[in-house]
Amino acid sequence: MGSFKRFGLILMTSSACAALSACGGADSVASPGAGSVVIVQPQPTPAPSPTATPTANITAAQFAAVTTVNGVSITADEQLAIVNAGSNNNVNGTGAALNGIYPASSTSLTTAADPSIINGFFTSTNYVGALNGPSDTAFQGWTCNSTSAEFGGSGARCSAVPSIGTYAAATSVCPTGTIDDGTVTPSGASAPSYRFCRIDNTITTTQNVTLPKIAGVVYRLRGQTEVGTDLGSTGGAGVTLTIAPGVVIAADSSEATNDLLLVNRGSKISAVGTRDAPIVFTSQQNLVSNGVSDATQGQWGGIILLGRAPTAVCATGTGPNNAAGSSTSCQLAIEGVTGRFYGGANQADSSGQLSYVQIRYSGIAISDGNELQGLTLGGTGSGTVLDHIQSHNSADDGIEIFGGTSNLKYIAITGADDDGFDIDNGYRGFMQFLIAAQRAIGATADSFSTEIDSNNAEDLLPRTFGRYANFTFVQTALAPAAIRLRGGADMTFINGIVKATQQNVACVNLVAGAGSGADRTTIRGANADLQDVGPPVFTSIYFSCNGR
């Protein structure tokens, strides 16, 4: 019992959000006055109206999953106590509060807090979840719709052929810096429907490459396509790949090489679409009608951005790093490819910008623990702009972030087969307006809406530090929980909705791999020497767990 008091004290004194005031009053009910007595004939007793069966309060075992690592665990009761120590959380919610990804009502599901008091990156909101009621259009137009998430609006189906435009022999030609891969004429057609313009495998010239929107042109990725070469943690500026709104880039399905786009340290991508003309990265199979379906995934490797911001995990012979992330030698090879590194000491580093971008049907598992995601960020800095991005039907994570300091806003992860948002290796940043809606046909086991990981290295520096605001997680996979938070990470969750649609799937799974009692890594008190600000904080979260 003493440990529960300690958790509550720690959380209340370390909360990142100001307390919210609430007001209310008793209803006034008039008493019947005196008067004459009226005798009436007795009437049959009406049948009672059916009443809804009240939902019983959730148990700790239904709310939280327990995982033991190195002989250390956090009980379900302790996890529920930590959440209840926060403000305005509802742990007894029901799934009926959500209609797909949209709240069923325009009234906030629980009293919201103001995330902007945490950091100026956050937009001030007065609602919980990524969407402000059933008529919010913030995610419409630039996203595509699927059985995983129906955003509505003008967005096409994710399985539909992206907008390529009408081919014309005179104008559908490949621009400078690309390679003409010929035209494609559908079976039975008398004329081509589009031309492939292939991006060179290595963009290393001093002249930057631009991919303009040209009607009837599809840009092609074949194999490992790289922007620049690795200029190291302290090198100069590389090249920039610029992609215009409405451009379609497709991976080459005609050969077996893993197709992917990788931006090396020092170089940049500028892929800035618009709400009505998002940039679409997809598979070649998606260029024909009925070429893909809601079950399609893993047809190419995705996008990798590598930067010079700090990482906590250093390759052998480099590092170690410190709380300031000031090591210029600490670096680590990124997953999914060979010999491409991220890391450095520039927290404000920029790898460019991705805005209004769709990444469809990506994700490849090279081997266990070595995968390509929809979008992989390795050591990207706060100067990297990442907003209005959809990762759809990745065969692995929607987005995985290895270290770095990038902030993200308006991110939709739909149909991922593994985690929605996966962060580790000392990532320190902010995210707002997040949707993770897993595959309707069932993601793989052990797939979380978000997984905050430490790779069993609990006290490496910089310490993972994240703040999620205005998020909606729809957990369909038979994982232990929707949110997994391992040791070595400091997290605050504010203004969220968490829905676990399956019975025996909890909402929260807090994991510690070291320590004992009140000093277990994930739930211990603040410790400046370890860059630890204390246990996780939950504020204004609506939880619907265990299929309720």
Protein Blocks (a to p, Z undefined) as FASTA:
>chain_A
ZZmmmmmmmmmmmccbdcddddddddddddddddddddddddddddddddddddddddfk
lmpccddeehiacdfklmmmmmmmmghiafkbcfklpghjacfbfbdfbdcddfklmpmk
bccdfbecjbecjkbcklgojaccdfkbcgbhjbdcfkbccdebjadfklmccdehiace
bjaddehiabdfbdcddddfbdcbfbdcdddddehiacddehjadedjaebjklccdddd
dddehiacdddfkbmbdcdddddehiacdddddfklccddddfklmpghkbcfkbghkbg
bjcdddfbdcfbdcehiajddfkopafkbccddehiahiaeddjbfkbcebjaehiadeh
iaidfbghiacdfbdcehiafklccehiadehiabdfbdceehjddcehiadehiabdfb
dceehiacddehiaddddfkopaehiafbdcdekhpakbccddddddehiadddfbfcfb
lbdcdehiacddehiadddfbghiafbdcddfedehjlbfklmccdfklopabjcddehi
acdeehZZ
